[in-house]
Amino acid sequence: MIDHIEIIKRLEQQNALIDTTEAQREANLFRIQWLTWLHRDKPTYHPSNGTDFLLEAHKNPNYRCTPRSLLEN
């Protein structure tokens, strides 16, 4: 199985060839950019208490959600 790094290397090699058309180079650059976006590191998940308003209201009937309370958290 070919991984995305090998695909990117092959596309860069194809772009370096003289007989590659300009349209094919642009398509290759787009595919390289898309593959790097697809396989970049994902951000870590940080749970926050104020995002699940329905759960908070279910746990505490006096829970109120206001713009000020969202900015304070």
Stockholm file with secondary structure:
# STOCKHOLM 1.0

chainA/1-73         MIDHIEIIKRLEQQNALIDTTEAQREANLFRIQWLTWLHRDKPTYHPSNGTDFLLEAHKNPNYRCTPRSLLEN
#=GR chainA/1-73 SS CCCHHHHHHHHHHHHHSTTCCHHHHHHHHHHHHHHHHHTSCCCCCCCCGGGCHHHHHHHCTTCCCCHHHHHHC
#=GC SS_cons        CCCHHHHHHHHHHHHHSTTCCHHHHHHHHHHHHHHHHHTSCCCCCCCCGGGCHHHHHHHCTTCCCCHHHHHHC
//
